[in-house]
């Protein structure tokens, strides 16, 4: 789910808040959208899919650190629209990210990512559990 900066969920009111509805105008520069994902497996593959229409491949960064896969990106709106001109505002524009703890060890040398028709597909290949091959020097 993407969040709008203006209507971020889970804002906790404190005694320092001026009015009961001051949270409606809360804006945080650190707020970013969170990608909705599907994660499933097929045999020795772990597949992650996400709809990210309007994002160019050069605006995406995918990284793997141990068992944590990170997806970060930015979706730009190429025109300036005043807040008061919006009748509905559900699309998220700006930075987004998602971190996924993988359910199995994967081969970091065999990762594929494809962006087609607004759908990001990341394919990871599982390592066989406990199998590490060690070469002996002569």
Chimera marker file (.cmm) of the C-alpha trace (Angstrom):
<marker_set name="trace">
<marker id="1" x="0.000" y="0.000" z="0.000" r="1" g="1" b="0" radius="0.5"/>
<marker id="2" x="1.248" y="3.494" z="-0.777" r="1" g="1" b="0" radius="0.5"/>
<marker id="3" x="0.720" y="6.280" z="1.708" r="1" g="1" b="0" radius="0.5"/>
<marker id="4" x="0.199" y="9.923" z="1.010" r="1" g="1" b="0" radius="0.5"/>
<marker id="5" x="2.362" y="12.235" z="3.098" r="1" g="1" b="0" radius="0.5"/>
<marker id="6" x="-0.673" y="14.198" z="4.184" r="1" g="1" b="0" radius="0.5"/>
<marker id="7" x="-2.741" y="11.229" z="5.318" r="1" g="1" b="0" radius="0.5"/>
<marker id="8" x="-0.118" y="8.940" z="6.814" r="1" g="1" b="0" radius="0.5"/>
<marker id="9" x="-1.737" y="6.275" z="8.989" r="1" g="1" b="0" radius="0.5"/>
<marker id="10" x="-0.930" y="5.555" z="12.616" r="1" g="1" b="0" radius="0.5"/>
<marker id="11" x="-0.160" y="9.132" z="13.654" r="1" g="1" b="0" radius="0.5"/>
<marker id="12" x="-0.297" y="9.034" z="17.462" r="1" g="1" b="0" radius="0.5"/>
<marker id="13" x="-1.759" y="12.123" z="19.063" r="1" g="1" b="0" radius="0.5"/>
<marker id="14" x="0.087" y="13.600" z="22.036" r="1" g="1" b="0" radius="0.5"/>
<marker id="15" x="-0.733" y="16.285" z="24.584" r="1" g="1" b="0" radius="0.5"/>
<marker id="16" x="1.506" y="18.620" z="22.586" r="1" g="1" b="0" radius="0.5"/>
<marker id="17" x="-0.837" y="18.539" z="19.586" r="1" g="1" b="0" radius="0.5"/>
<marker id="18" x="-2.698" y="21.842" z="19.293" r="1" g="1" b="0" radius="0.5"/>
<marker id="19" x="-6.080" y="20.518" z="18.164" r="1" g="1" b="0" radius="0.5"/>
<marker id="20" x="-7.760" y="17.157" z="17.803" r="1" g="1" b="0" radius="0.5"/>
<marker id="21" x="-7.534" y="17.323" z="13.997" r="1" g="1" b="0" radius="0.5"/>
<marker id="22" x="-3.974" y="18.644" z="13.707" r="1" g="1" b="0" radius="0.5"/>
<marker id="23" x="-2.850" y="15.195" z="12.532" r="1" g="1" b="0" radius="0.5"/>
<marker id="24" x="-4.680" y="15.861" z="9.240" r="1" g="1" b="0" radius="0.5"/>
<marker id="25" x="-1.995" y="18.376" z="8.288" r="1" g="1" b="0" radius="0.5"/>
<marker id="26" x="0.938" y="16.277" z="9.509" r="1" g="1" b="0" radius="0.5"/>
<marker id="27" x="3.702" y="16.039" z="6.941" r="1" g="1" b="0" radius="0.5"/>
<marker id="28" x="7.006" y="14.288" z="7.401" r="1" g="1" b="0" radius="0.5"/>
<marker id="29" x="9.887" y="14.627" z="4.919" r="1" g="1" b="0" radius="0.5"/>
<marker id="30" x="10.928" y="11.044" z="5.744" r="1" g="1" b="0" radius="0.5"/>
<marker id="31" x="7.555" y="9.570" z="4.729" r="1" g="1" b="0" radius="0.5"/>
<marker id="32" x="7.721" y="7.286" z="1.742" r="1" g="1" b="0" radius="0.5"/>
<marker id="33" x="5.366" y="4.825" z="0.146" r="1" g="1" b="0" radius="0.5"/>
<marker id="34" x="5.573" y="1.119" z="0.793" r="1" g="1" b="0" radius="0.5"/>
<marker id="35" x="5.391" y="-1.251" z="-2.143" r="1" g="1" b="0" radius="0.5"/>
<marker id="36" x="2.684" y="-3.912" z="-2.236" r="1" g="1" b="0" radius="0.5"/>
<marker id="37" x="4.210" y="-7.287" z="-3.132" r="1" g="1" b="0" radius="0.5"/>
<marker id="38" x="3.425" y="-10.919" z="-3.800" r="1" g="1" b="0" radius="0.5"/>
<marker id="39" x="6.057" y="-13.497" z="-2.816" r="1" g="1" b="0" radius="0.5"/>
<marker id="40" x="5.724" y="-17.120" z="-3.861" r="1" g="1" b="0" radius="0.5"/>
<marker id="41" x="7.872" y="-20.114" z="-4.716" r="1" g="1" b="0" radius="0.5"/>
<marker id="42" x="8.022" y="-22.456" z="-7.674" r="1" g="1" b="0" radius="0.5"/>
<marker id="43" x="10.384" y="-25.361" z="-7.147" r="1" g="1" b="0" radius="0.5"/>
<marker id="44" x="13.835" y="-23.885" z="-6.501" r="1" g="1" b="0" radius="0.5"/>
<marker id="45" x="12.747" y="-20.305" z="-7.271" r="1" g="1" b="0" radius="0.5"/>
<marker id="46" x="11.451" y="-17.523" z="-5.037" r="1" g="1" b="0" radius="0.5"/>
<marker id="47" x="9.478" y="-15.012" z="-7.088" r="1" g="1" b="0" radius="0.5"/>
<marker id="48" x="8.575" y="-11.490" z="-5.985" r="1" g="1" b="0" radius="0.5"/>
<marker id="49" x="6.075" y="-9.409" z="-7.967" r="1" g="1" b="0" radius="0.5"/>
<marker id="50" x="4.990" y="-5.823" z="-7.498" r="1" g="1" b="0" radius="0.5"/>
<marker id="51" x="2.943" y="-3.400" z="-9.567" r="1" g="1" b="0" radius="0.5"/>
<marker id="52" x="4.906" y="-0.189" z="-9.977" r="1" g="1" b="0" radius="0.5"/>
<marker id="53" x="3.394" y="1.536" z="-12.982" r="1" g="1" b="0" radius="0.5"/>
<marker id="54" x="5.027" y="4.770" z="-14.052" r="1" g="1" b="0" radius="0.5"/>
<marker id="55" x="8.495" y="3.870" z="-12.746" r="1" g="1" b="0" radius="0.5"/>
<marker id="56" x="11.473" y="3.673" z="-15.107" r="1" g="1" b="0" radius="0.5"/>
<marker id="57" x="14.108" y="0.950" z="-14.594" r="1" g="1" b="0" radius="0.5"/>
<marker id="58" x="16.739" y="3.621" z="-13.900" r="1" g="1" b="0" radius="0.5"/>
<marker id="59" x="14.586" y="4.900" z="-11.006" r="1" g="1" b="0" radius="0.5"/>
<marker id="60" x="14.737" y="1.511" z="-9.233" r="1" g="1" b="0" radius="0.5"/>
<marker id="61" x="17.416" y="0.057" z="-6.984" r="1" g="1" b="0" radius="0.5"/>
<marker id="62" x="17.282" y="-3.578" z="-5.874" r="1" g="1" b="0" radius="0.5"/>
<marker id="63" x="19.847" y="-4.911" z="-3.413" r="1" g="1" b="0" radius="0.5"/>
<marker id="64" x="20.421" y="-8.108" z="-1.452" r="1" g="1" b="0" radius="0.5"/>
<marker id="65" x="22.238" y="-8.309" z="1.879" r="1" g="1" b="0" radius="0.5"/>
<marker id="66" x="22.288" y="-11.810" z="3.367" r="1" g="1" b="0" radius="0.5"/>
<marker id="67" x="18.576" y="-12.753" z="3.561" r="1" g="1" b="0" radius="0.5"/>
<marker id="68" x="17.200" y="-9.201" z="3.181" r="1" g="1" b="0" radius="0.5"/>
<marker id="69" x="16.068" y="-7.980" z="-0.235" r="1" g="1" b="0" radius="0.5"/>
<marker id="70" x="15.542" y="-4.216" z="-0.579" r="1" g="1" b="0" radius="0.5"/>
<marker id="71" x="13.595" y="-2.505" z="-3.335" r="1" g="1" b="0" radius="0.5"/>
<marker id="72" x="13.785" y="1.295" z="-3.524" r="1" g="1" b="0" radius="0.5"/>
<marker id="73" x="12.583" y="3.675" z="-6.149" r="1" g="1" b="0" radius="0.5"/>
<marker id="74" x="10.967" y="6.927" z="-7.108" r="1" g="1" b="0" radius="0.5"/>
<marker id="75" x="7.851" y="7.682" z="-9.141" r="1" g="1" b="0" radius="0.5"/>
<marker id="76" x="7.718" y="11.212" z="-10.560" r="1" g="1" b="0" radius="0.5"/>
<marker id="77" x="4.672" y="13.236" z="-11.494" r="1" g="1" b="0" radius="0.5"/>
<marker id="78" x="5.723" y="15.307" z="-14.494" r="1" g="1" b="0" radius="0.5"/>
<marker id="79" x="3.288" y="18.130" z="-13.848" r="1" g="1" b="0" radius="0.5"/>
<marker id="80" x="2.524" y="20.422" z="-10.934" r="1" g="1" b="0" radius="0.5"/>
<marker id="81" x="-1.030" y="20.113" z="-9.593" r="1" g="1" b="0" radius="0.5"/>
<marker id="82" x="-2.214" y="22.282" z="-6.727" r="1" g="1" b="0" radius="0.5"/>
<marker id="83" x="-3.635" y="20.451" z="-3.713" r="1" g="1" b="0" radius="0.5"/>
<marker id="84" x="-6.928" y="22.339" z="-4.007" r="1" g="1" b="0" radius="0.5"/>
<marker id="85" x="-7.354" y="21.137" z="-7.623" r="1" g="1" b="0" radius="0.5"/>
<marker id="86" x="-7.492" y="17.453" z="-6.630" r="1" g="1" b="0" radius="0.5"/>
<marker id="87" x="-10.933" y="15.852" z="-6.453" r="1" g="1" b="0" radius="0.5"/>
<marker id="88" x="-9.449" y="12.442" z="-5.508" r="1" g="1" b="0" radius="0.5"/>
<marker id="89" x="-5.873" y="11.704" z="-4.561" r="1" g="1" b="0" radius="0.5"/>
<marker id="90" x="-5.092" y="7.980" z="-4.291" r="1" g="1" b="0" radius="0.5"/>
<marker id="91" x="-1.981" y="7.513" z="-6.453" r="1" g="1" b="0" radius="0.5"/>
<marker id="92" x="1.357" y="7.752" z="-4.698" r="1" g="1" b="0" radius="0.5"/>
<marker id="93" x="4.076" y="9.939" z="-6.219" r="1" g="1" b="0" radius="0.5"/>
<marker id="94" x="7.528" y="10.126" z="-4.693" r="1" g="1" b="0" radius="0.5"/>
<marker id="95" x="9.959" y="7.740" z="-3.052" r="1" g="1" b="0" radius="0.5"/>
<marker id="96" x="8.975" y="4.228" z="-2.061" r="1" g="1" b="0" radius="0.5"/>
<marker id="97" x="10.690" y="1.167" z="-0.647" r="1" g="1" b="0" radius="0.5"/>
<marker id="98" x="10.116" y="-2.341" z="0.579" r="1" g="1" b="0" radius="0.5"/>
<marker id="99" x="12.345" y="-4.756" z="2.490" r="1" g="1" b="0" radius="0.5"/>
<marker id="100" x="11.666" y="-8.473" z="2.383" r="1" g="1" b="0" radius="0.5"/>
<marker id="101" x="13.211" y="-11.125" z="4.617" r="1" g="1" b="0" radius="0.5"/>
<marker id="102" x="13.651" y="-14.103" z="2.328" r="1" g="1" b="0" radius="0.5"/>
<marker id="103" x="12.320" y="-17.456" z="3.536" r="1" g="1" b="0" radius="0.5"/>
<marker id="104" x="15.358" y="-19.371" z="2.249" r="1" g="1" b="0" radius="0.5"/>
<marker id="105" x="19.012" y="-18.829" z="1.376" r="1" g="1" b="0" radius="0.5"/>
<marker id="106" x="19.443" y="-17.734" z="-2.246" r="1" g="1" b="0" radius="0.5"/>
<marker id="107" x="22.275" y="-17.713" z="-4.770" r="1" g="1" b="0" radius="0.5"/>
<marker id="108" x="23.358" y="-14.065" z="-4.930" r="1" g="1" b="0" radius="0.5"/>
<marker id="109" x="24.910" y="-14.650" z="-8.367" r="1" g="1" b="0" radius="0.5"/>
<marker id="110" x="21.624" y="-15.834" z="-9.901" r="1" g="1" b="0" radius="0.5"/>
<marker id="111" x="19.095" y="-13.031" z="-9.427" r="1" g="1" b="0" radius="0.5"/>
<marker id="112" x="16.927" y="-11.796" z="-12.269" r="1" g="1" b="0" radius="0.5"/>
<marker id="113" x="14.796" y="-8.638" z="-12.332" r="1" g="1" b="0" radius="0.5"/>
<marker id="114" x="12.399" y="-7.592" z="-15.057" r="1" g="1" b="0" radius="0.5"/>
<marker id="115" x="10.073" y="-4.611" z="-15.404" r="1" g="1" b="0" radius="0.5"/>
<marker id="116" x="7.344" y="-5.232" z="-17.955" r="1" g="1" b="0" radius="0.5"/>
<marker id="117" x="4.039" y="-3.378" z="-18.370" r="1" g="1" b="0" radius="0.5"/>
<marker id="118" x="4.358" y="-1.819" z="-14.913" r="1" g="1" b="0" radius="0.5"/>
<marker id="119" x="4.996" y="-5.140" z="-13.135" r="1" g="1" b="0" radius="0.5"/>
<marker id="120" x="8.346" y="-5.766" z="-11.445" r="1" g="1" b="0" radius="0.5"/>
<marker id="121" x="9.302" y="-9.449" z="-11.268" r="1" g="1" b="0" radius="0.5"/>
<marker id="122" x="12.340" y="-10.529" z="-9.252" r="1" g="1" b="0" radius="0.5"/>
<marker id="123" x="13.410" y="-14.166" z="-9.481" r="1" g="1" b="0" radius="0.5"/>
<marker id="124" x="15.825" y="-15.615" z="-6.928" r="1" g="1" b="0" radius="0.5"/>
<marker id="125" x="17.194" y="-19.146" z="-6.950" r="1" g="1" b="0" radius="0.5"/>
<marker id="126" x="17.328" y="-21.067" z="-3.673" r="1" g="1" b="0" radius="0.5"/>
<marker id="127" x="20.593" y="-22.591" z="-2.507" r="1" g="1" b="0" radius="0.5"/>
<marker id="128" x="20.414" y="-26.174" z="-1.390" r="1" g="1" b="0" radius="0.5"/>
<marker id="129" x="20.258" y="-26.052" z="2.419" r="1" g="1" b="0" radius="0.5"/>
<marker id="130" x="23.490" y="-26.837" z="4.168" r="1" g="1" b="0" radius="0.5"/>
<marker id="131" x="25.360" y="-27.489" z="0.931" r="1" g="1" b="0" radius="0.5"/>
<marker id="132" x="28.554" y="-25.460" z="0.728" r="1" g="1" b="0" radius="0.5"/>
<marker id="133" x="31.315" y="-26.654" z="-1.522" r="1" g="1" b="0" radius="0.5"/>
<marker id="134" x="34.849" y="-25.984" z="-0.285" r="1" g="1" b="0" radius="0.5"/>
<marker id="135" x="37.807" y="-26.347" z="-2.603" r="1" g="1" b="0" radius="0.5"/>
<marker id="136" x="41.064" y="-27.588" z="-1.153" r="1" g="1" b="0" radius="0.5"/>
<marker id="137" x="44.294" y="-25.885" z="-2.217" r="1" g="1" b="0" radius="0.5"/>
<marker id="138" x="47.060" y="-28.087" z="-3.596" r="1" g="1" b="0" radius="0.5"/>
<link id1="1" id2="2" r="1" g="1" b="0" radius="0.2"/>
<link id1="2" id2="3" r="1" g="1" b="0" radius="0.2"/>
<link id1="3" id2="4" r="1" g="1" b="0" radius="0.2"/>
<link id1="4" id2="5" r="1" g="1" b="0" radius="0.2"/>
<link id1="5" id2="6" r="1" g="1" b="0" radius="0.2"/>
<link id1="6" id2="7" r="1" g="1" b="0" radius="0.2"/>
<link id1="7" id2="8" r="1" g="1" b="0" radius="0.2"/>
<link id1="8" id2="9" r="1" g="1" b="0" radius="0.2"/>
<link id1="9" id2="10" r="1" g="1" b="0" radius="0.2"/>
<link id1="10" id2="11" r="1" g="1" b="0" radius="0.2"/>
<link id1="11" id2="12" r="1" g="1" b="0" radius="0.2"/>
<link id1="12" id2="13" r="1" g="1" b="0" radius="0.2"/>
<link id1="13" id2="14" r="1" g="1" b="0" radius="0.2"/>
<link id1="14" id2="15" r="1" g="1" b="0" radius="0.2"/>
<link id1="15" id2="16" r="1" g="1" b="0" radius="0.2"/>
<link id1="16" id2="17" r="1" g="1" b="0" radius="0.2"/>
<link id1="17" id2="18" r="1" g="1" b="0" radius="0.2"/>
<link id1="18" id2="19" r="1" g="1" b="0" radius="0.2"/>
<link id1="19" id2="20" r="1" g="1" b="0" radius="0.2"/>
<link id1="20" id2="21" r="1" g="1" b="0" radius="0.2"/>
<link id1="21" id2="22" r="1" g="1" b="0" radius="0.2"/>
<link id1="22" id2="23" r="1" g="1" b="0" radius="0.2"/>
<link id1="23" id2="24" r="1" g="1" b="0" radius="0.2"/>
<link id1="24" id2="25" r="1" g="1" b="0" radius="0.2"/>
<link id1="25" id2="26" r="1" g="1" b="0" radius="0.2"/>
<link id1="26" id2="27" r="1" g="1" b="0" radius="0.2"/>
<link id1="27" id2="28" r="1" g="1" b="0" radius="0.2"/>
<link id1="28" id2="29" r="1" g="1" b="0" radius="0.2"/>
<link id1="29" id2="30" r="1" g="1" b="0" radius="0.2"/>
<link id1="30" id2="31" r="1" g="1" b="0" radius="0.2"/>
<link id1="31" id2="32" r="1" g="1" b="0" radius="0.2"/>
<link id1="32" id2="33" r="1" g="1" b="0" radius="0.2"/>
<link id1="33" id2="34" r="1" g="1" b="0" radius="0.2"/>
<link id1="34" id2="35" r="1" g="1" b="0" radius="0.2"/>
<link id1="35" id2="36" r="1" g="1" b="0" radius="0.2"/>
<link id1="36" id2="37" r="1" g="1" b="0" radius="0.2"/>
<link id1="37" id2="38" r="1" g="1" b="0" radius="0.2"/>
<link id1="38" id2="39" r="1" g="1" b="0" radius="0.2"/>
<link id1="39" id2="40" r="1" g="1" b="0" radius="0.2"/>
<link id1="40" id2="41" r="1" g="1" b="0" radius="0.2"/>
<link id1="41" id2="42" r="1" g="1" b="0" radius="0.2"/>
<link id1="42" id2="43" r="1" g="1" b="0" radius="0.2"/>
<link id1="43" id2="44" r="1" g="1" b="0" radius="0.2"/>
<link id1="44" id2="45" r="1" g="1" b="0" radius="0.2"/>
<link id1="45" id2="46" r="1" g="1" b="0" radius="0.2"/>
<link id1="46" id2="47" r="1" g="1" b="0" radius="0.2"/>
<link id1="47" id2="48" r="1" g="1" b="0" radius="0.2"/>
<link id1="48" id2="49" r="1" g="1" b="0" radius="0.2"/>
<link id1="49" id2="50" r="1" g="1" b="0" radius="0.2"/>
<link id1="50" id2="51" r="1" g="1" b="0" radius="0.2"/>
<link id1="51" id2="52" r="1" g="1" b="0" radius="0.2"/>
<link id1="52" id2="53" r="1" g="1" b="0" radius="0.2"/>
<link id1="53" id2="54" r="1" g="1" b="0" radius="0.2"/>
<link id1="54" id2="55" r="1" g="1" b="0" radius="0.2"/>
<link id1="55" id2="56" r="1" g="1" b="0" radius="0.2"/>
<link id1="56" id2="57" r="1" g="1" b="0" radius="0.2"/>
<link id1="57" id2="58" r="1" g="1" b="0" radius="0.2"/>
<link id1="58" id2="59" r="1" g="1" b="0" radius="0.2"/>
<link id1="59" id2="60" r="1" g="1" b="0" radius="0.2"/>
<link id1="60" id2="61" r="1" g="1" b="0" radius="0.2"/>
<link id1="61" id2="62" r="1" g="1" b="0" radius="0.2"/>
<link id1="62" id2="63" r="1" g="1" b="0" radius="0.2"/>
<link id1="63" id2="64" r="1" g="1" b="0" radius="0.2"/>
<link id1="64" id2="65" r="1" g="1" b="0" radius="0.2"/>
<link id1="65" id2="66" r="1" g="1" b="0" radius="0.2"/>
<link id1="66" id2="67" r="1" g="1" b="0" radius="0.2"/>
<link id1="67" id2="68" r="1" g="1" b="0" radius="0.2"/>
<link id1="68" id2="69" r="1" g="1" b="0" radius="0.2"/>
<link id1="69" id2="70" r="1" g="1" b="0" radius="0.2"/>
<link id1="70" id2="71" r="1" g="1" b="0" radius="0.2"/>
<link id1="71" id2="72" r="1" g="1" b="0" radius="0.2"/>
<link id1="72" id2="73" r="1" g="1" b="0" radius="0.2"/>
<link id1="73" id2="74" r="1" g="1" b="0" radius="0.2"/>
<link id1="74" id2="75" r="1" g="1" b="0" radius="0.2"/>
<link id1="75" id2="76" r="1" g="1" b="0" radius="0.2"/>
<link id1="76" id2="77" r="1" g="1" b="0" radius="0.2"/>
<link id1="77" id2="78" r="1" g="1" b="0" radius="0.2"/>
<link id1="78" id2="79" r="1" g="1" b="0" radius="0.2"/>
<link id1="79" id2="80" r="1" g="1" b="0" radius="0.2"/>
<link id1="80" id2="81" r="1" g="1" b="0" radius="0.2"/>
<link id1="81" id2="82" r="1" g="1" b="0" radius="0.2"/>
<link id1="82" id2="83" r="1" g="1" b="0" radius="0.2"/>
<link id1="83" id2="84" r="1" g="1" b="0" radius="0.2"/>
<link id1="84" id2="85" r="1" g="1" b="0" radius="0.2"/>
<link id1="85" id2="86" r="1" g="1" b="0" radius="0.2"/>
<link id1="86" id2="87" r="1" g="1" b="0" radius="0.2"/>
<link id1="87" id2="88" r="1" g="1" b="0" radius="0.2"/>
<link id1="88" id2="89" r="1" g="1" b="0" radius="0.2"/>
<link id1="89" id2="90" r="1" g="1" b="0" radius="0.2"/>
<link id1="90" id2="91" r="1" g="1" b="0" radius="0.2"/>
<link id1="91" id2="92" r="1" g="1" b="0" radius="0.2"/>
<link id1="92" id2="93" r="1" g="1" b="0" radius="0.2"/>
<link id1="93" id2="94" r="1" g="1" b="0" radius="0.2"/>
<link id1="94" id2="95" r="1" g="1" b="0" radius="0.2"/>
<link id1="95" id2="96" r="1" g="1" b="0" radius="0.2"/>
<link id1="96" id2="97" r="1" g="1" b="0" radius="0.2"/>
<link id1="97" id2="98" r="1" g="1" b="0" radius="0.2"/>
<link id1="98" id2="99" r="1" g="1" b="0" radius="0.2"/>
<link id1="99" id2="100" r="1" g="1" b="0" radius="0.2"/>
<link id1="100" id2="101" r="1" g="1" b="0" radius="0.2"/>
<link id1="101" id2="102" r="1" g="1" b="0" radius="0.2"/>
<link id1="102" id2="103" r="1" g="1" b="0" radius="0.2"/>
<link id1="103" id2="104" r="1" g="1" b="0" radius="0.2"/>
<link id1="104" id2="105" r="1" g="1" b="0" radius="0.2"/>
<link id1="105" id2="106" r="1" g="1" b="0" radius="0.2"/>
<link id1="106" id2="107" r="1" g="1" b="0" radius="0.2"/>
<link id1="107" id2="108" r="1" g="1" b="0" radius="0.2"/>
<link id1="108" id2="109" r="1" g="1" b="0" radius="0.2"/>
<link id1="109" id2="110" r="1" g="1" b="0" radius="0.2"/>
<link id1="110" id2="111" r="1" g="1" b="0" radius="0.2"/>
<link id1="111" id2="112" r="1" g="1" b="0" radius="0.2"/>
<link id1="112" id2="113" r="1" g="1" b="0" radius="0.2"/>
<link id1="113" id2="114" r="1" g="1" b="0" radius="0.2"/>
<link id1="114" id2="115" r="1" g="1" b="0" radius="0.2"/>
<link id1="115" id2="116" r="1" g="1" b="0" radius="0.2"/>
<link id1="116" id2="117" r="1" g="1" b="0" radius="0.2"/>
<link id1="117" id2="118" r="1" g="1" b="0" radius="0.2"/>
<link id1="118" id2="119" r="1" g="1" b="0" radius="0.2"/>
<link id1="119" id2="120" r="1" g="1" b="0" radius="0.2"/>
<link id1="120" id2="121" r="1" g="1" b="0" radius="0.2"/>
<link id1="121" id2="122" r="1" g="1" b="0" radius="0.2"/>
<link id1="122" id2="123" r="1" g="1" b="0" radius="0.2"/>
<link id1="123" id2="124" r="1" g="1" b="0" radius="0.2"/>
<link id1="124" id2="125" r="1" g="1" b="0" radius="0.2"/>
<link id1="125" id2="126" r="1" g="1" b="0" radius="0.2"/>
<link id1="126" id2="127" r="1" g="1" b="0" radius="0.2"/>
<link id1="127" id2="128" r="1" g="1" b="0" radius="0.2"/>
<link id1="128" id2="129" r="1" g="1" b="0" radius="0.2"/>
<link id1="129" id2="130" r="1" g="1" b="0" radius="0.2"/>
<link id1="130" id2="131" r="1" g="1" b="0" radius="0.2"/>
<link id1="131" id2="132" r="1" g="1" b="0" radius="0.2"/>
<link id1="132" id2="133" r="1" g="1" b="0" radius="0.2"/>
<link id1="133" id2="134" r="1" g="1" b="0" radius="0.2"/>
<link id1="134" id2="135" r="1" g="1" b="0" radius="0.2"/>
<link id1="135" id2="136" r="1" g="1" b="0" radius="0.2"/>
<link id1="136" id2="137" r="1" g="1" b="0" radius="0.2"/>
<link id1="137" id2="138" r="1" g="1" b="0" radius="0.2"/>
</marker_set>
